[in-house]
């Protein structure tokens, strides 16, 4: 799923639990009461619903949205993933290619209509789905499309900042669709998992130095990420000590360096990098791994080069995927 315009996030991004009919609301609806008395909304194809609305803060100011939206179109992968995590099935989603959708979301993603490929939005298709809410992230190409989308249905975009924590986006999506309770459950699950891994592996997390890298799109270069990057943020919550290569990168930035500069990672005990869904190295990072200078690094010699397909998390499930990857890697180390 296409993400952002900055080098740190420009790689193609990836990633629905069917919304259960709100049977408990049926009697209330029959009495012409509003759906605000119900905890859940209806499935996208259902007829239950309400004219009740609420105002939410978005990147484009206050927007009036349905209190319980039933037919949601998501035009950005981060919003799509969080809708799935929140127990909602959008009727339309972005088309990033199945190979970029995490397996945990793939079946649900396949079942939704595809309405956009990056900046190429199919406005007629979106309108034909009769959405009562359109959600996304205010990245540049979607910001330009906002006016046309809002003419179709109420449109709520999360504010985009390159320095924002990954969690800002699922938080915004939950606010747009009125799923605070479900969001709180996700946050608690994440916090509990962080605490459990810290308890089990605290010495390895803080006693080793960690670097975060990705194959770059600059010719002949790879990227070193900062502690404030999405994966860096998760590692920080786990209590790791960052290697100089990563610790020296400013928040919101990446350092683009030649593949020949494997020596920059010499002080790292662990190196975390981005993989495809099948576990193969993503982008061009294999060029680095093939170098003799990399193979002689302590992290490589000790088999502590850790790949994760959730390197660019857009949801709490993605973040949990990073935590699980780190926990699995540590469990394999005897010392």
Helices and strands as residue ranges (DSSP letters): G 23-25, H 26-30, G 35-37, E 53-58, E 61-66, E 72-74, H 77-85, E 92-94, G 98-100, H 103-110, E 113-117, E 120-121, H 123-128, E 133-137, H 140-150, E 155-158, H 167-176, H 180-207, E 209-215, E 221-225, H 230-238, E 241-242, H 244-247, E 254-258, G 262-265, E 270-274, H 286-289, H 292-295, H 298-301, E 305-308, H 316-331
